[in-house]
């Protein structure tokens, strides 16, 4: 049983023409260029003038518009609250 026949020793790699990053495919290179080298931000917040490169970042931002602290630490006596789940997770890692 030889792994060389299943996994070729040379894998196609694509180097970014704008930096030294090497990507595994043309599609991952396109994603890299869009997120690292382009300023296009097609995802716009409907509550303010902010815009983002992807839907996930927009979703995280919209959580910051909550009027109340929607997330709270469940450790007895802590009292930490936050507007975003990400901030609460960072609190748990620090605490």
C-alpha positions, 0 to 999 in steps of 0.5 A, spaced: 500 500 500 503 506 497 500 513 499 504 516 493 499 513 488 493 515 492 496 522 494 501 525 488 507 528 491 506 535 486 499 538 488 497 544 484 498 551 487 497 558 485 501 564 488 498 570 489 500 575 484 500 581 489 503 578 495 507 571 497 500 567 499 500 560 496 493 558 495 491 550 493 486 552 488 484 558 483 477 559 487 481 560 493 486 565 490 480 569 488 477 569 495 484 571 498 484 577 493 477 579 494 478 579 502 485 581 502 487 586 496 480 589 494 476 594 498 469 592 495 464 592 501 457 590 498 454 588 504 451 594 507 448 595 514 440 598 514 441 601 521 448 605 519 453 607 514 457 601 515 459 596 510 462 589 510 466 584 505 461 578 507 455 577 510 457 574 516 461 580 518 455 584 517 451 579 521 456 580 527 455 588 526 448 588 526 448 585 533 452 591 536 445 595 534 441 591 540 439 596 545 440 592 550 445 587 552 442 580 550 448 576 552 450 575 559 455 571 563 452 565 567 458 564 572 454 566 579 456 573 581 460 575 575 454 580 572 458 581 565 453 582 559 454 584 552 451 586 546 454 580 541 455 573 542 462 574 540 464 578 545 461 574 551 465 568 548 471 572 548 469 574 556 469 566 557 476 565 554 479 571 558 475 569 565 
